[in-house]
Amino acid sequence: MLRIKNVHKSFGKNEVLKGIDLSIDKGDVVVILGASGSGKTTLLRCINFLEKADQGKASFGEVDLDLHQAGKKEIQSVRKKLGFVFQNYNLFHNKTALENVTLGLTVGRKMPREMAEEIGRKALNKVGLSDRYDYYPQQLSGGQQQRVGIARAVALNPDIILFDEPTSALDPELIGEVLGVMKKIAREGTTMLVVTHEMSFAQDVANRVIFMDQGVIVEEGSPREIFSNPKEERTKQFLRRILPEYTYTI
Amino acid sequence: MNGVGEFFSWSRFVDDIPRLLPYLPVTLGIVAYAIILGVFLGMVIALLRIHGQWFFQPFLRLYISFMRGTPMLVQILIVFYGLPIVLQALGIEANRWDKIVFVYIAFALNEGAFLSEIFRSSILSVPTGQMEAALSVGLTRWQAYRRIVLPQAIRIALPSFGTDFIALFHGTSLAFLIGVVDIMGRAKTLGASTKHALEAYLFIALLFIVASALLRLLFHFLDRKLSYT
């Protein structure tokens, strides 16, 4: 469904992505692990053009794109097929939860209001916020805001949803509710590309894990392969730091 | 109490009111033109400064620093004496123009500069994540501005805008310097002709106080109304 080849991106002198190849198939739940600065967030942002890659090609289904030279219309049409969930939620402060979810449909796709609101309500129900339609972001907790963010991405019915460290800005008590929603939609077959530090999600829900370090993909495989049988030294070092014991328990 | 009556009398005060009030529209007209043209100009400049190509920037910065760095008085005189010359070079004959047009232009140019800085900083205060989220759900930049960024920016700009508005109101009194008779100018001519200026100035002062208070209330109300957004 999504194939990315040879993505390079530098910020000034700092080369953050040094040639990334990645492919995602329908129904995949892919988790990207790595230390800060490994380029995982940049990679995600290059995929939906929040950053412009210096180099790289992508195929979204049938459509081929150059990541550096894509035009506005191409970018816009790609964005409609990709959902994005931000680390700090980025809900529209001046819109209610329901409006947040429906804006992409009514304005972005010129959908009639009733239809968009029905979809919006369904999405908000799915993330457990059926009693919060008319609340503004300031009136919601962090976990609730992030769930609205997920609903907003889900409502677009995208091919893939990109998650950029969705729980990193949350208090520990609230992480669970967001991970719960993510697990739910993963089990429903949503194709997801997730950058996270939540190992439980990688171990329990992902079907592929990618480990990135310093701008390159070091290793990739199934969760079991990566967590209980890592091949690369860098992967082992990372896992040692993150998990005291990284054996996969059944 | 004859001595004090020489300087101030309530009957002269009351007499002056109907002489002054007909000129209030002149003052309000200057404010209206300046604000409407200034908001438009200010928004265009702000967006150009944020998104426009690099070659716009030096000109815009020069314009803004001139407008903010020179006294309003000087700007009015420059526009009044200088603009007809510039226009003549372009083939436009400005000799017959009513003086007040120059006042409108001078204040509009000034407001445009000040407001552009207010708008620019308030737009930049809106977190970039708002625009990114809007783009990520498939909105165009323009749609994102219109529905998400600008509404929030306007709320942020409101206090500074209110202050600027009130300052504009006070500043219109300079129009008399080129002979445009606004309410302040009328007070001066009344003072010259009746040899008693204090009553007229007192009435104007009271008018300005009331107007400023009303404006402050208006902006306070607008600010409350935009809350919970």
Boltz contact constraints between the chains, C-beta under 6 A:
constraints:
  - contact:
      token1: [A, 50]
      token2: [B, 132]
      max_distance: 6.0
  - contact:
      token1: [A, 79]
      token2: [B, 138]
      max_distance: 6.0
  - contact:
      token1: [A, 80]
      token2: [B, 138]
      max_distance: 6.0
  - contact:
      token1: [A, 84]
      token2: [B, 136]
      max_distance: 6.0
  - contact:
      token1: [A, 90]
      token2: [B, 129]
      max_distance: 6.0
  - contact:
      token1: [A, 90]
      token2: [B, 133]
      max_distance: 6.0
  - contact:
      token1: [A, 92]
      token2: [B, 148]
      max_distance: 6.0
  - contact:
      token1: [A, 94]
      token2: [B, 151]
      max_distance: 6.0
  - contact:
      token1: [A, 94]
      token2: [B, 152]
      max_distance: 6.0
  - contact:
      token1: [A, 94]
      token2: [B, 229]
      max_distance: 6.0
  - contact:
      token1: [A, 104]
      token2: [B, 137]
      max_distance: 6.0
  - contact:
      token1: [A, 104]
      token2: [B, 138]
      max_distance: 6.0
  - contact:
      token1: [A, 107]
      token2: [B, 139]
      max_distance: 6.0
  - contact:
      token1: [A, 107]
      token2: [B, 143]
      max_distance: 6.0
  - contact:
      token1: [A, 108]
      token2: [B, 137]
      max_distance: 6.0
  - contact:
      token1: [A, 108]
      token2: [B, 138]
      max_distance: 6.0
  - contact:
      token1: [A, 108]
      token2: [B, 139]
      max_distance: 6.0
  - contact:
      token1: [A, 136]
      token2: [B, 228]
      max_distance: 6.0
